[in-house]
Amino acid sequence: AAGSHNVITLTNVSRTSGRRILIQRNFLGWTDGVISDKVKAMFDDFCDKSTLDAHNKARSCRSLTACMRIKPREAVLLDDIGL
């Protein structure tokens, strides 16, 4: 996705459904789901916490699963907490 670097995302977007969620998704043009295949294709690997953590394990385990897919020296964490 980015040439000589791997770009991996670890998302916490849930797979919730329901009338309100469907209305919002349709309004935004997200008719093929919360995260479209077009968005997923922008990354070398796409880690969806809702599929990594079917049994509600600790948050650190989910992050570790994503990090095991790359070498630690190749990792940079960008977070939006507090925005």
Biopython code that builds the backbone (N, CA, C, O; Angstrom):
import numpy as np
from Bio.PDB.StructureBuilder import StructureBuilder

atoms = [
    (1, "ALA", "N", (0.815, -1.202, 0.000)),
    (1, "ALA", "CA", (0.000, 0.000, 0.000)),
    (1, "ALA", "C", (0.852, 1.257, 0.000)),
    (1, "ALA", "O", (0.471, 2.260, -0.603)),
    (2, "ALA", "N", (1.987, 1.221, 0.659)),
    (2, "ALA", "CA", (2.789, 2.440, 0.763)),
    (2, "ALA", "C", (4.198, 2.241, 0.224)),
    (2, "ALA", "O", (5.121, 2.933, 0.654)),
    (3, "GLY", "N", (4.380, 1.330, -0.688)),
    (3, "GLY", "CA", (5.705, 1.109, -1.251)),
    (3, "GLY", "C", (6.554, 0.223, -0.383)),
    (3, "GLY", "O", (6.285, -0.973, -0.267)),
    (4, "SER", "N", (7.587, 0.789, 0.237)),
    (4, "SER", "CA", (8.513, -0.010, 1.030)),
    (4, "SER", "C", (8.044, -0.231, 2.458)),
    (4, "SER", "O", (8.734, -0.905, 3.224)),
    (5, "HIS", "N", (6.910, 0.307, 2.839)),
    (5, "HIS", "CA", (6.383, 0.139, 4.192)),
    (5, "HIS", "C", (5.054, -0.608, 4.155)),
    (5, "HIS", "O", (4.252, -0.436, 3.238)),
    (6, "ASN", "N", (4.841, -1.432, 5.163)),
    (6, "ASN", "CA", (3.540, -2.071, 5.317)),
    (6, "ASN", "C", (2.642, -1.155, 6.128)),
    (6, "ASN", "O", (3.060, -0.606, 7.148)),
    (7, "VAL", "N", (1.431, -0.994, 5.681)),
    (7, "VAL", "CA", (0.465, -0.166, 6.385)),
    (7, "VAL", "C", (-0.649, -1.081, 6.870)),
    (7, "VAL", "O", (-1.387, -1.674, 6.084)),
    (8, "ILE", "N", (-0.744, -1.174, 8.198)),
    (8, "ILE", "CA", (-1.718, -2.069, 8.823)),
    (8, "ILE", "C", (-2.650, -1.234, 9.682)),
    (8, "ILE", "O", (-2.216, -0.294, 10.348)),
    (9, "THR", "N", (-3.905, -1.570, 9.666)),
    (9, "THR", "CA", (-4.850, -0.884, 10.538)),
    (9, "THR", "C", (-5.434, -1.863, 11.548)),
    (9, "THR", "O", (-5.702, -3.023, 11.236)),
    (10, "LEU", "N", (-5.620, -1.374, 12.748)),
    (10, "LEU", "CA", (-6.300, -2.112, 13.807)),
    (10, "LEU", "C", (-7.482, -1.247, 14.203)),
    (10, "LEU", "O", (-7.312, -0.200, 14.828)),
    (11, "THR", "N", (-8.662, -1.677, 13.845)),
    (11, "THR", "CA", (-9.842, -0.855, 14.051)),
    (11, "THR", "C", (-10.747, -1.432, 15.126)),
    (11, "THR", "O", (-10.755, -2.639, 15.368)),
    (12, "ASN", "N", (-11.499, -0.565, 15.760)),
    (12, "ASN", "CA", (-12.475, -1.006, 16.748)),
    (12, "ASN", "C", (-13.894, -0.721, 16.281)),
    (12, "ASN", "O", (-14.814, -0.610, 17.092)),
    (13, "VAL", "N", (-14.065, -0.604, 14.979)),
    (13, "VAL", "CA", (-15.398, -0.388, 14.429)),
    (13, "VAL", "C", (-16.192, -1.670, 14.605)),
    (13, "VAL", "O", (-15.795, -2.731, 14.122)),
    (14, "SER", "N", (-17.298, -1.565, 15.289)),
    (14, "SER", "CA", (-18.096, -2.763, 15.552)),
    (14, "SER", "C", (-18.972, -3.102, 14.359)),
    (14, "SER", "O", (-19.193, -2.280, 13.470)),
    (15, "ARG", "N", (-19.450, -4.295, 14.364)),
    (15, "ARG", "CA", (-20.326, -4.764, 13.299)),
    (15, "ARG", "C", (-21.791, -4.635, 13.706)),
    (15, "ARG", "O", (-22.615, -5.469, 13.329)),
    (16, "THR", "N", (-22.111, -3.627, 14.449)),
    (16, "THR", "CA", (-23.473, -3.466, 14.922)),
    (16, "THR", "C", (-24.416, -3.228, 13.765)),
    (16, "THR", "O", (-24.046, -2.674, 12.729)),
    (17, "SER", "N", (-25.612, -3.653, 13.967)),
    (17, "SER", "CA", (-26.645, -3.432, 12.970)),
    (17, "SER", "C", (-27.858, -2.856, 13.677)),
    (17, "SER", "O", (-27.823, -2.598, 14.880)),
    (18, "GLY", "N", (-28.883, -2.665, 12.956)),
    (18, "GLY", "CA", (-30.094, -2.075, 13.498)),
    (18, "GLY", "C", (-30.548, -0.953, 12.602)),
    (18, "GLY", "O", (-29.783, -0.446, 11.781)),
    (19, "ARG", "N", (-31.776, -0.574, 12.758)),
    (19, "ARG", "CA", (-32.376, 0.439, 11.881)),
    (19, "ARG", "C", (-31.584, 1.748, 11.885)),
    (19, "ARG", "O", (-31.290, 2.291, 10.820)),
    (20, "ARG", "N", (-31.240, 2.254, 13.056)),
    (20, "ARG", "CA", (-30.523, 3.531, 13.147)),
    (20, "ARG", "C", (-29.156, 3.451, 12.459)),
    (20, "ARG", "O", (-28.777, 4.350, 11.708)),
    (21, "ILE", "N", (-28.428, 2.375, 12.722)),
    (21, "ILE", "CA", (-27.110, 2.195, 12.103)),
    (21, "ILE", "C", (-27.244, 2.093, 10.588)),
    (21, "ILE", "O", (-26.462, 2.699, 9.856)),
    (22, "LEU", "N", (-28.222, 1.336, 10.114)),
    (22, "LEU", "CA", (-28.415, 1.186, 8.669)),
    (22, "LEU", "C", (-28.759, 2.515, 8.008)),
    (22, "LEU", "O", (-28.278, 2.798, 6.911)),
    (23, "ILE", "N", (-29.580, 3.330, 8.655)),
    (23, "ILE", "CA", (-29.922, 4.650, 8.119)),
    (23, "ILE", "C", (-28.665, 5.510, 8.017)),
    (23, "ILE", "O", (-28.446, 6.173, 7.004)),
    (24, "GLN", "N", (-27.840, 5.501, 9.066)),
    (24, "GLN", "CA", (-26.603, 6.288, 9.058)),
    (24, "GLN", "C", (-25.651, 5.810, 7.971)),
    (24, "GLN", "O", (-25.059, 6.619, 7.257)),
    (25, "ARG", "N", (-25.504, 4.485, 7.844)),
    (25, "ARG", "CA", (-24.612, 3.936, 6.820)),
    (25, "ARG", "C", (-25.084, 4.313, 5.422)),
    (25, "ARG", "O", (-24.275, 4.690, 4.574)),
    (26, "ASN", "N", (-26.381, 4.215, 5.179)),
    (26, "ASN", "CA", (-26.915, 4.583, 3.866)),
    (26, "ASN", "C", (-26.704, 6.064, 3.583)),
    (26, "ASN", "O", (-26.364, 6.440, 2.461)),
    (27, "PHE", "N", (-26.903, 6.906, 4.592)),
    (27, "PHE", "CA", (-26.698, 8.347, 4.434)),
    (27, "PHE", "C", (-25.252, 8.648, 4.035)),
    (27, "PHE", "O", (-24.999, 9.514, 3.197)),
    (28, "LEU", "N", (-24.312, 7.929, 4.642)),
    (28, "LEU", "CA", (-22.891, 8.137, 4.361)),
    (28, "LEU", "C", (-22.432, 7.452, 3.075)),
    (28, "LEU", "O", (-21.298, 7.641, 2.637)),
    (29, "GLY", "N", (-23.319, 6.657, 2.474)),
    (29, "GLY", "CA", (-22.957, 5.945, 1.256)),
    (29, "GLY", "C", (-22.202, 4.660, 1.514)),
    (29, "GLY", "O", (-21.567, 4.116, 0.611)),
    (30, "TRP", "N", (-22.268, 4.169, 2.748)),
    (30, "TRP", "CA", (-21.567, 2.940, 3.124)),
    (30, "TRP", "C", (-22.479, 1.742, 2.920)),
    (30, "TRP", "O", (-22.763, 1.012, 3.870)),
    (31, "THR", "N", (-22.934, 1.537, 1.718)),
    (31, "THR", "CA", (-23.905, 0.476, 1.458)),
    (31, "THR", "C", (-23.288, -0.916, 1.509)),
    (31, "THR", "O", (-24.011, -1.906, 1.618)),
    (32, "ASP", "N", (-21.978, -1.006, 1.433)),
    (32, "ASP", "CA", (-21.326, -2.319, 1.500)),
    (32, "ASP", "C", (-20.694, -2.590, 2.861)),
    (32, "ASP", "O", (-19.784, -3.412, 2.970)),
    (33, "GLY", "N", (-21.168, -1.904, 3.898)),
    (33, "GLY", "CA", (-20.692, -2.158, 5.257)),
    (33, "GLY", "C", (-20.035, -0.945, 5.873)),
    (33, "GLY", "O", (-19.836, 0.079, 5.220)),
    (34, "VAL", "N", (-19.703, -1.079, 7.144)),
    (34, "VAL", "CA", (-19.072, 0.023, 7.862)),
    (34, "VAL", "C", (-17.706, 0.327, 7.262)),
    (34, "VAL", "O", (-17.350, 1.489, 7.065)),
    (35, "ILE", "N", (-16.948, -0.718, 6.974)),
    (35, "ILE", "CA", (-15.643, -0.564, 6.329)),
    (35, "ILE", "C", (-15.724, -1.239, 4.964)),
    (35, "ILE", "O", (-15.816, -2.464, 4.882)),
    (36, "SER", "N", (-15.691, -0.468, 3.918)),
    (36, "SER", "CA", (-15.837, -1.021, 2.572)),
    (36, "SER", "C", (-14.566, -1.732, 2.122)),
    (36, "SER", "O", (-13.484, -1.510, 2.666)),
    (37, "ASP", "N", (-14.718, -2.581, 1.131)),
    (37, "ASP", "CA", (-13.555, -3.258, 0.556)),
    (37, "ASP", "C", (-12.585, -2.250, -0.053)),
    (37, "ASP", "O", (-11.377, -2.484, -0.072)),
    (38, "LYS", "N", (-13.106, -1.133, -0.547)),
    (38, "LYS", "CA", (-12.259, -0.085, -1.124)),
    (38, "LYS", "C", (-11.339, 0.503, -0.057)),
    (38, "LYS", "O", (-10.163, 0.754, -0.322)),
    (39, "VAL", "N", (-11.868, 0.724, 1.146)),
    (39, "VAL", "CA", (-11.050, 1.243, 2.248)),
    (39, "VAL", "C", (-10.052, 0.182, 2.697)),
    (39, "VAL", "O", (-8.882, 0.493, 2.919)),
    (40, "LYS", "N", (-10.497, -1.064, 2.834)),
    (40, "LYS", "CA", (-9.604, -2.149, 3.256)),
    (40, "LYS", "C", (-8.441, -2.318, 2.286)),
    (40, "LYS", "O", (-7.331, -2.653, 2.700)),
    (41, "ALA", "N", (-8.686, -2.092, 1.009)),
    (41, "ALA", "CA", (-7.645, -2.258, -0.009)),
    (41, "ALA", "C", (-6.528, -1.225, 0.125)),
    (41, "ALA", "O", (-5.464, -1.388, -0.472)),
    (42, "MET", "N", (-6.755, -0.175, 0.895)),
    (42, "MET", "CA", (-5.733, 0.850, 1.100)),
    (42, "MET", "C", (-4.629, 0.379, 2.042)),
    (42, "MET", "O", (-3.594, 1.034, 2.159)),
    (43, "PHE", "N", (-4.840, -0.751, 2.715)),
    (43, "PHE", "CA", (-3.902, -1.247, 3.716)),
    (43, "PHE", "C", (-3.331, -2.590, 3.292)),
    (43, "PHE", "O", (-3.964, -3.341, 2.549)),
    (44, "ASP", "N", (-2.125, -2.885, 3.773)),
    (44, "ASP", "CA", (-1.517, -4.185, 3.516)),
    (44, "ASP", "C", (-2.172, -5.266, 4.364)),
    (44, "ASP", "O", (-2.234, -6.428, 3.961)),
    (45, "ASP", "N", (-2.656, -4.886, 5.527)),
    (45, "ASP", "CA", (-3.361, -5.820, 6.406)),
    (45, "ASP", "C", (-4.425, -5.027, 7.148)),
    (45, "ASP", "O", (-4.202, -3.877, 7.525)),
    (46, "PHE", "N", (-5.563, -5.635, 7.353)),
    (46, "PHE", "CA", (-6.687, -4.968, 8.003)),
    (46, "PHE", "C", (-7.148, -5.839, 9.160)),
    (46, "PHE", "O", (-7.678, -6.930, 8.949)),
    (47, "CYS", "N", (-6.949, -5.363, 10.375)),
    (47, "CYS", "CA", (-7.310, -6.122, 11.575)),
    (47, "CYS", "C", (-8.556, -5.508, 12.199)),
    (47, "CYS", "O", (-8.520, -4.391, 12.714)),
    (48, "ASP", "N", (-9.635, -6.234, 12.148)),
    (48, "ASP", "CA", (-10.898, -5.791, 12.734)),
    (48, "ASP", "C", (-11.042, -6.462, 14.089)),
    (48, "ASP", "O", (-11.171, -7.683, 14.170)),
    (49, "LYS", "N", (-11.021, -5.668, 15.155)),
    (49, "LYS", "CA", (-11.081, -6.226, 16.506)),
    (49, "LYS", "C", (-12.311, -7.103, 16.714)),
    (49, "LYS", "O", (-12.260, -8.060, 17.487)),
    (50, "SER", "N", (-13.409, -6.795, 16.041)),
    (50, "SER", "CA", (-14.617, -7.590, 16.234)),
    (50, "SER", "C", (-14.449, -9.011, 15.713)),
    (50, "SER", "O", (-15.155, -9.915, 16.159)),
    (51, "THR", "N", (-13.524, -9.227, 14.774)),
    (51, "THR", "CA", (-13.274, -10.582, 14.296)),
    (51, "THR", "C", (-12.097, -11.228, 15.013)),
    (51, "THR", "O", (-11.995, -12.454, 15.045)),
    (52, "LEU", "N", (-11.205, -10.422, 15.591)),
    (52, "LEU", "CA", (-10.063, -10.966, 16.329)),
    (52, "LEU", "C", (-10.449, -11.391, 17.732)),
    (52, "LEU", "O", (-9.768, -12.216, 18.341)),
    (53, "ASP", "N", (-11.525, -10.844, 18.246)),
    (53, "ASP", "CA", (-11.855, -11.024, 19.652)),
    (53, "ASP", "C", (-13.276, -11.516, 19.841)),
    (53, "ASP", "O", (-14.102, -10.816, 20.427)),
    (54, "ALA", "N", (-13.566, -12.690, 19.362)),
    (54, "ALA", "CA", (-14.918, -13.227, 19.469)),
    (54, "ALA", "C", (-15.298, -13.542, 20.906)),
    (54, "ALA", "O", (-16.485, -13.623, 21.220)),
    (55, "HIS", "N", (-14.321, -13.720, 21.787)),
    (55, "HIS", "CA", (-14.613, -14.112, 23.174)),
    (55, "HIS", "C", (-14.313, -12.998, 24.173)),
    (55, "HIS", "O", (-14.158, -13.260, 25.365)),
    (56, "ASN", "N", (-14.231, -11.771, 23.699)),
    (56, "ASN", "CA", (-14.045, -10.595, 24.561)),
    (56, "ASN", "C", (-12.795, -10.689, 25.431)),
    (56, "ASN", "O", (-12.856, -10.444, 26.635)),
    (57, "LYS", "N", (-11.676, -11.039, 24.833)),
    (57, "LYS", "CA", (-10.403, -11.101, 25.552)),
    (57, "LYS", "C", (-9.900, -9.695, 25.835)),
    (57, "LYS", "O", (-10.483, -8.716, 25.371)),
    (58, "ALA", "N", (-8.844, -9.600, 26.579)),
    (58, "ALA", "CA", (-8.273, -8.294, 26.938)),
    (58, "ALA", "C", (-7.852, -7.532, 25.693)),
    (58, "ALA", "O", (-7.426, -8.130, 24.705)),
    (59, "ARG", "N", (-7.972, -6.222, 25.743)),
    (59, "ARG", "CA", (-7.644, -5.365, 24.605)),
    (59, "ARG", "C", (-6.200, -5.571, 24.154)),
    (59, "ARG", "O", (-5.916, -5.531, 22.957)),
    (60, "SER", "N", (-5.292, -5.789, 25.096)),
    (60, "SER", "CA", (-3.885, -5.967, 24.733)),
    (60, "SER", "C", (-3.672, -7.207, 23.881)),
    (60, "SER", "O", (-2.778, -7.224, 23.035)),
    (61, "CYS", "N", (-4.469, -8.240, 24.085)),
    (61, "CYS", "CA", (-4.342, -9.452, 23.274)),
    (61, "CYS", "C", (-4.710, -9.168, 21.823)),
    (61, "CYS", "O", (-4.077, -9.694, 20.908)),
    (62, "ARG", "N", (-5.715, -8.353, 21.611)),
    (62, "ARG", "CA", (-6.112, -8.018, 20.242)),
    (62, "ARG", "C", (-5.009, -7.227, 19.559)),
    (62, "ARG", "O", (-4.682, -7.480, 18.399)),
    (63, "SER", "N", (-4.440, -6.278, 20.274)),
    (63, "SER", "CA", (-3.358, -5.480, 19.700)),
    (63, "SER", "C", (-2.143, -6.343, 19.424)),
    (63, "SER", "O", (-1.466, -6.161, 18.412)),
    (64, "LEU", "N", (-1.861, -7.278, 20.313)),
    (64, "LEU", "CA", (-0.735, -8.181, 20.120)),
    (64, "LEU", "C", (-0.926, -9.021, 18.870)),
    (64, "LEU", "O", (0.023, -9.233, 18.115)),
    (65, "THR", "N", (-2.132, -9.497, 18.643)),
    (65, "THR", "CA", (-2.411, -10.281, 17.443)),
    (65, "THR", "C", (-2.078, -9.477, 16.197)),
    (65, "THR", "O", (-1.460, -9.995, 15.267)),
    (66, "ALA", "N", (-2.481, -8.223, 16.176)),
    (66, "ALA", "CA", (-2.179, -7.367, 15.023)),
    (66, "ALA", "C", (-0.680, -7.140, 14.894)),
    (66, "ALA", "O", (-0.141, -7.174, 13.789)),
    (67, "CYS", "N", (-0.006, -6.910, 16.012)),
    (67, "CYS", "CA", (1.434, -6.629, 15.985)),
    (67, "CYS", "C", (2.261, -7.846, 15.601)),
    (67, "CYS", "O", (3.368, -7.692, 15.084)),
    (68, "MET", "N", (1.761, -9.033, 15.835)),
    (68, "MET", "CA", (2.502, -10.238, 15.476)),
    (68, "MET", "C", (2.606, -10.382, 13.963)),
    (68, "MET", "O", (3.383, -11.201, 13.472)),
    (69, "ARG", "N", (1.845, -9.611, 13.235)),
    (69, "ARG", "CA", (1.864, -9.678, 11.780)),
    (69, "ARG", "C", (2.977, -8.830, 11.172)),
    (69, "ARG", "O", (3.203, -8.874, 9.963)),
    (70, "ILE", "N", (3.677, -8.052, 12.012)),
    (70, "ILE", "CA", (4.783, -7.215, 11.540)),
    (70, "ILE", "C", (5.947, -7.323, 12.512)),
    (70, "ILE", "O", (5.793, -7.839, 13.619)),
    (71, "LYS", "N", (7.103, -6.838, 12.100)),
    (71, "LYS", "CA", (8.264, -6.786, 12.986)),
    (71, "LYS", "C", (8.152, -5.532, 13.851)),
    (71, "LYS", "O", (7.769, -4.475, 13.349)),
    (72, "PRO", "N", (8.480, -5.631, 15.149)),
    (72, "PRO", "CA", (8.351, -4.467, 16.039)),
    (72, "PRO", "C", (9.081, -3.225, 15.540)),
    (72, "PRO", "O", (8.570, -2.115, 15.686)),
    (73, "ARG", "N", (10.253, -3.387, 14.960)),
    (73, "ARG", "CA", (11.005, -2.215, 14.497)),
    (73, "ARG", "C", (10.335, -1.541, 13.300)),
    (73, "ARG", "O", (10.713, -0.434, 12.915)),
    (74, "GLU", "N", (9.353, -2.201, 12.720)),
    (74, "GLU", "CA", (8.640, -1.643, 11.574)),
    (74, "GLU", "C", (7.342, -0.936, 11.979)),
    (74, "GLU", "O", (6.609, -0.437, 11.125)),
    (75, "ALA", "N", (7.070, -0.898, 13.268)),
    (75, "ALA", "CA", (5.773, -0.400, 13.733)),
    (75, "ALA", "C", (5.810, 1.061, 14.167)),
    (75, "ALA", "O", (6.760, 1.518, 14.803)),
    (76, "VAL", "N", (4.773, 1.761, 13.813)),
    (76, "VAL", "CA", (4.504, 3.107, 14.305)),
    (76, "VAL", "C", (3.026, 3.123, 14.660)),
    (76, "VAL", "O", (2.184, 2.745, 13.845)),
    (77, "LEU", "N", (2.711, 3.558, 15.867)),
    (77, "LEU", "CA", (1.321, 3.594, 16.301)),
    (77, "LEU", "C", (0.785, 5.014, 16.187)),
    (77, "LEU", "O", (1.346, 5.948, 16.759)),
    (78, "LEU", "N", (-0.281, 5.162, 15.460)),
    (78, "LEU", "CA", (-0.987, 6.437, 15.365)),
    (78, "LEU", "C", (-2.345, 6.225, 16.016)),
    (78, "LEU", "O", (-3.062, 5.284, 15.676)),
    (79, "ASP", "N", (-2.690, 7.084, 16.934)),
    (79, "ASP", "CA", (-3.938, 6.918, 17.674)),
    (79, "ASP", "C", (-4.713, 8.219, 17.657)),
    (79, "ASP", "O", (-4.130, 9.300, 17.588)),
    (80, "ASP", "N", (-6.016, 8.110, 17.721)),
    (80, "ASP", "CA", (-6.855, 9.309, 17.717)),
    (80, "ASP", "C", (-7.521, 9.553, 19.068)),
    (80, "ASP", "O", (-8.474, 10.328, 19.151)),
    (81, "ILE", "N", (-7.044, 8.912, 20.114)),
    (81, "ILE", "CA", (-7.637, 9.087, 21.434)),
    (81, "ILE", "C", (-7.523, 10.545, 21.845)),
    (81, "ILE", "O", (-6.459, 11.155, 21.737)),
    (82, "GLY", "N", (-8.616, 11.083, 22.308)),
    (82, "GLY", "CA", (-8.629, 12.457, 22.774)),
    (82, "GLY", "C", (-8.986, 13.479, 21.713)),
    (82, "GLY", "O", (-9.092, 14.669, 22.010)),
    (83, "LEU", "N", (-9.172, 13.033, 20.487)),
    (83, "LEU", "CA", (-9.543, 13.986, 19.433)),
    (83, "LEU", "C", (-11.031, 14.154, 19.384)),
    (83, "LEU", "O", (-11.539, 14.916, 18.561)),
]
sb = StructureBuilder()
sb.init_structure("model")
sb.init_model(0)
sb.init_chain("A")
sb.init_seg("    ")
for serial, (resi, resn, name, xyz) in enumerate(atoms, 1):
    if name == "N":
        sb.init_residue(resn, " ", resi, " ")
    sb.init_atom(name, np.array(xyz, "f"), 0.0, 1.0, " ", f" {name:<3s}", serial, name[0])
structure = sb.get_structure()
